[in-house]
Amino acid sequence: MANHQSAKKRMRQNVKRRARNRSNRSRLRTQIKKLREAIAANDKKQSQAELVPTISLIDKMVNKKILHQNTAARYKSRLTKHVNNLA
């Protein structure tokens, strides 16, 4: 347990940040899951509609340092490729 005032404050900050990061990561995973379900259902119209907000959210998570830039680029590339390959 923290004894110093600064360590106690740091613990409080970490709790808040961890909750915020978990919320953002969960939001991102849910959005990606929705897009993947549309792709799996072979629904081109729904997939294209979901692609734009998904890519936007991925970019926002890079800015918030939830995702690494290269990981985000890989996600965007693969998801876009799958949507474009739908018949």
Biotite code that builds the C-alpha atoms (Angstrom):
import biotite.structure as struc

atoms = struc.array([
    struc.Atom([0.000, 0.000, 0.000], chain_id="A", res_id=1, res_name="MET", atom_name="CA", element="C"),
    struc.Atom([1.212, 3.488, -0.810], chain_id="A", res_id=2, res_name="ALA", atom_name="CA", element="C"),
    struc.Atom([2.426, 5.609, 2.079], chain_id="A", res_id=3, res_name="ASN", atom_name="CA", element="C"),
    struc.Atom([3.344, 8.892, 0.418], chain_id="A", res_id=4, res_name="HIS", atom_name="CA", element="C"),
    struc.Atom([0.763, 11.395, -0.719], chain_id="A", res_id=5, res_name="GLN", atom_name="CA", element="C"),
    struc.Atom([2.175, 11.420, -4.255], chain_id="A", res_id=6, res_name="SER", atom_name="CA", element="C"),
    struc.Atom([2.031, 7.612, -4.448], chain_id="A", res_id=7, res_name="ALA", atom_name="CA", element="C"),
    struc.Atom([-1.594, 7.642, -3.299], chain_id="A", res_id=8, res_name="LYS", atom_name="CA", element="C"),
    struc.Atom([-2.452, 10.199, -5.948], chain_id="A", res_id=9, res_name="LYS", atom_name="CA", element="C"),
    struc.Atom([-0.627, 8.153, -8.581], chain_id="A", res_id=10, res_name="ARG", atom_name="CA", element="C"),
    struc.Atom([-2.695, 5.095, -7.600], chain_id="A", res_id=11, res_name="MET", atom_name="CA", element="C"),
    struc.Atom([-5.925, 7.078, -7.970], chain_id="A", res_id=12, res_name="ARG", atom_name="CA", element="C"),
    struc.Atom([-4.817, 8.311, -11.388], chain_id="A", res_id=13, res_name="GLN", atom_name="CA", element="C"),
    struc.Atom([-3.905, 4.799, -12.494], chain_id="A", res_id=14, res_name="ASN", atom_name="CA", element="C"),
    struc.Atom([-7.341, 3.476, -11.538], chain_id="A", res_id=15, res_name="VAL", atom_name="CA", element="C"),
    struc.Atom([-9.078, 6.179, -13.576], chain_id="A", res_id=16, res_name="LYS", atom_name="CA", element="C"),
    struc.Atom([-6.788, 5.700, -16.572], chain_id="A", res_id=17, res_name="ARG", atom_name="CA", element="C"),
    struc.Atom([-7.127, 1.925, -16.508], chain_id="A", res_id=18, res_name="ARG", atom_name="CA", element="C"),
    struc.Atom([-10.923, 2.225, -16.517], chain_id="A", res_id=19, res_name="ALA", atom_name="CA", element="C"),
    struc.Atom([-10.829, 4.719, -19.383], chain_id="A", res_id=20, res_name="ARG", atom_name="CA", element="C"),
    struc.Atom([-8.448, 2.531, -21.402], chain_id="A", res_id=21, res_name="ASN", atom_name="CA", element="C"),
    struc.Atom([-10.565, -0.572, -20.820], chain_id="A", res_id=22, res_name="ARG", atom_name="CA", element="C"),
    struc.Atom([-13.685, 1.263, -21.926], chain_id="A", res_id=23, res_name="SER", atom_name="CA", element="C"),
    struc.Atom([-12.028, 2.520, -25.103], chain_id="A", res_id=24, res_name="ASN", atom_name="CA", element="C"),
    struc.Atom([-10.519, -0.870, -25.910], chain_id="A", res_id=25, res_name="ARG", atom_name="CA", element="C"),
    struc.Atom([-13.892, -2.534, -25.394], chain_id="A", res_id=26, res_name="SER", atom_name="CA", element="C"),
    struc.Atom([-15.591, -0.005, -27.666], chain_id="A", res_id=27, res_name="ARG", atom_name="CA", element="C"),
    struc.Atom([-12.986, -0.671, -30.363], chain_id="A", res_id=28, res_name="LEU", atom_name="CA", element="C"),
    struc.Atom([-13.312, -4.449, -30.121], chain_id="A", res_id=29, res_name="ARG", atom_name="CA", element="C"),
    struc.Atom([-17.102, -4.235, -30.309], chain_id="A", res_id=30, res_name="THR", atom_name="CA", element="C"),
    struc.Atom([-16.938, -2.099, -33.461], chain_id="A", res_id=31, res_name="GLN", atom_name="CA", element="C"),
    struc.Atom([-14.456, -4.460, -35.122], chain_id="A", res_id=32, res_name="ILE", atom_name="CA", element="C"),
    struc.Atom([-16.651, -7.424, -34.161], chain_id="A", res_id=33, res_name="LYS", atom_name="CA", element="C"),
    struc.Atom([-19.704, -5.763, -35.767], chain_id="A", res_id=34, res_name="LYS", atom_name="CA", element="C"),
    struc.Atom([-17.768, -5.241, -38.999], chain_id="A", res_id=35, res_name="LEU", atom_name="CA", element="C"),
    struc.Atom([-16.459, -8.814, -39.004], chain_id="A", res_id=36, res_name="ARG", atom_name="CA", element="C"),
    struc.Atom([-19.989, -10.158, -38.493], chain_id="A", res_id=37, res_name="GLU", atom_name="CA", element="C"),
    struc.Atom([-21.209, -8.144, -41.482], chain_id="A", res_id=38, res_name="ALA", atom_name="CA", element="C"),
    struc.Atom([-18.308, -9.499, -43.551], chain_id="A", res_id=39, res_name="ILE", atom_name="CA", element="C"),
    struc.Atom([-19.039, -13.070, -42.410], chain_id="A", res_id=40, res_name="ALA", atom_name="CA", element="C"),
    struc.Atom([-22.696, -12.607, -43.385], chain_id="A", res_id=41, res_name="ALA", atom_name="CA", element="C"),
    struc.Atom([-21.471, -11.572, -46.862], chain_id="A", res_id=42, res_name="ASN", atom_name="CA", element="C"),
    struc.Atom([-23.468, -8.328, -46.581], chain_id="A", res_id=43, res_name="ASP", atom_name="CA", element="C"),
    struc.Atom([-21.590, -5.872, -48.761], chain_id="A", res_id=44, res_name="LYS", atom_name="CA", element="C"),
    struc.Atom([-23.827, -2.874, -48.054], chain_id="A", res_id=45, res_name="LYS", atom_name="CA", element="C"),
    struc.Atom([-23.692, -3.319, -44.266], chain_id="A", res_id=46, res_name="GLN", atom_name="CA", element="C"),
    struc.Atom([-19.937, -3.987, -44.377], chain_id="A", res_id=47, res_name="SER", atom_name="CA", element="C"),
    struc.Atom([-19.249, -0.791, -46.273], chain_id="A", res_id=48, res_name="GLN", atom_name="CA", element="C"),
    struc.Atom([-21.450, 1.147, -43.859], chain_id="A", res_id=49, res_name="ALA", atom_name="CA", element="C"),
    struc.Atom([-19.549, -0.279, -40.868], chain_id="A", res_id=50, res_name="GLU", atom_name="CA", element="C"),
    struc.Atom([-16.085, 0.183, -42.406], chain_id="A", res_id=51, res_name="LEU", atom_name="CA", element="C"),
    struc.Atom([-15.912, 3.991, -42.188], chain_id="A", res_id=52, res_name="VAL", atom_name="CA", element="C"),
    struc.Atom([-16.760, 4.320, -38.467], chain_id="A", res_id=53, res_name="PRO", atom_name="CA", element="C"),
    struc.Atom([-14.498, 1.361, -37.679], chain_id="A", res_id=54, res_name="THR", atom_name="CA", element="C"),
    struc.Atom([-11.494, 2.925, -39.394], chain_id="A", res_id=55, res_name="ILE", atom_name="CA", element="C"),
    struc.Atom([-12.275, 6.248, -37.733], chain_id="A", res_id=56, res_name="SER", atom_name="CA", element="C"),
    struc.Atom([-12.393, 4.580, -34.322], chain_id="A", res_id=57, res_name="LEU", atom_name="CA", element="C"),
    struc.Atom([-9.126, 2.734, -34.984], chain_id="A", res_id=58, res_name="ILE", atom_name="CA", element="C"),
    struc.Atom([-7.447, 6.057, -35.799], chain_id="A", res_id=59, res_name="ASP", atom_name="CA", element="C"),
    struc.Atom([-8.823, 7.608, -32.609], chain_id="A", res_id=60, res_name="LYS", atom_name="CA", element="C"),
    struc.Atom([-7.429, 4.725, -30.556], chain_id="A", res_id=61, res_name="MET", atom_name="CA", element="C"),
    struc.Atom([-3.989, 5.327, -32.074], chain_id="A", res_id=62, res_name="VAL", atom_name="CA", element="C"),
    struc.Atom([-4.181, 8.959, -30.949], chain_id="A", res_id=63, res_name="ASN", atom_name="CA", element="C"),
    struc.Atom([-5.167, 7.839, -27.450], chain_id="A", res_id=64, res_name="LYS", atom_name="CA", element="C"),
    struc.Atom([-2.271, 5.327, -27.450], chain_id="A", res_id=65, res_name="LYS", atom_name="CA", element="C"),
    struc.Atom([-4.639, 2.372, -27.020], chain_id="A", res_id=66, res_name="ILE", atom_name="CA", element="C"),
    struc.Atom([-3.313, 0.808, -30.234], chain_id="A", res_id=67, res_name="LEU", atom_name="CA", element="C"),
    struc.Atom([0.137, 0.930, -31.804], chain_id="A", res_id=68, res_name="HIS", atom_name="CA", element="C"),
    struc.Atom([0.251, 2.682, -35.166], chain_id="A", res_id=69, res_name="GLN", atom_name="CA", element="C"),
    struc.Atom([1.417, -0.402, -37.087], chain_id="A", res_id=70, res_name="ASN", atom_name="CA", element="C"),
    struc.Atom([-1.223, -2.597, -35.470], chain_id="A", res_id=71, res_name="THR", atom_name="CA", element="C"),
    struc.Atom([-3.879, -0.078, -36.487], chain_id="A", res_id=72, res_name="ALA", atom_name="CA", element="C"),
    struc.Atom([-2.568, 0.006, -40.045], chain_id="A", res_id=73, res_name="ALA", atom_name="CA", element="C"),
    struc.Atom([-2.694, -3.800, -40.179], chain_id="A", res_id=74, res_name="ARG", atom_name="CA", element="C"),
    struc.Atom([-6.297, -3.861, -38.902], chain_id="A", res_id=75, res_name="TYR", atom_name="CA", element="C"),
    struc.Atom([-7.408, -1.200, -41.368], chain_id="A", res_id=76, res_name="LYS", atom_name="CA", element="C"),
    struc.Atom([-5.687, -2.898, -44.288], chain_id="A", res_id=77, res_name="SER", atom_name="CA", element="C"),
    struc.Atom([-7.073, -6.366, -43.578], chain_id="A", res_id=78, res_name="ARG", atom_name="CA", element="C"),
    struc.Atom([-10.608, -5.185, -42.847], chain_id="A", res_id=79, res_name="LEU", atom_name="CA", element="C"),
    struc.Atom([-10.683, -3.013, -45.977], chain_id="A", res_id=80, res_name="THR", atom_name="CA", element="C"),
    struc.Atom([-9.358, -5.913, -48.061], chain_id="A", res_id=81, res_name="LYS", atom_name="CA", element="C"),
    struc.Atom([-12.097, -8.218, -46.756], chain_id="A", res_id=82, res_name="HIS", atom_name="CA", element="C"),
    struc.Atom([-14.818, -5.652, -47.469], chain_id="A", res_id=83, res_name="VAL", atom_name="CA", element="C"),
    struc.Atom([-13.492, -5.055, -51.000], chain_id="A", res_id=84, res_name="ASN", atom_name="CA", element="C"),
    struc.Atom([-13.404, -8.789, -51.706], chain_id="A", res_id=85, res_name="ASN", atom_name="CA", element="C"),
    struc.Atom([-17.105, -9.255, -50.986], chain_id="A", res_id=86, res_name="LEU", atom_name="CA", element="C"),
    struc.Atom([-19.055, -10.245, -54.074], chain_id="A", res_id=87, res_name="ALA", atom_name="CA", element="C"),
])
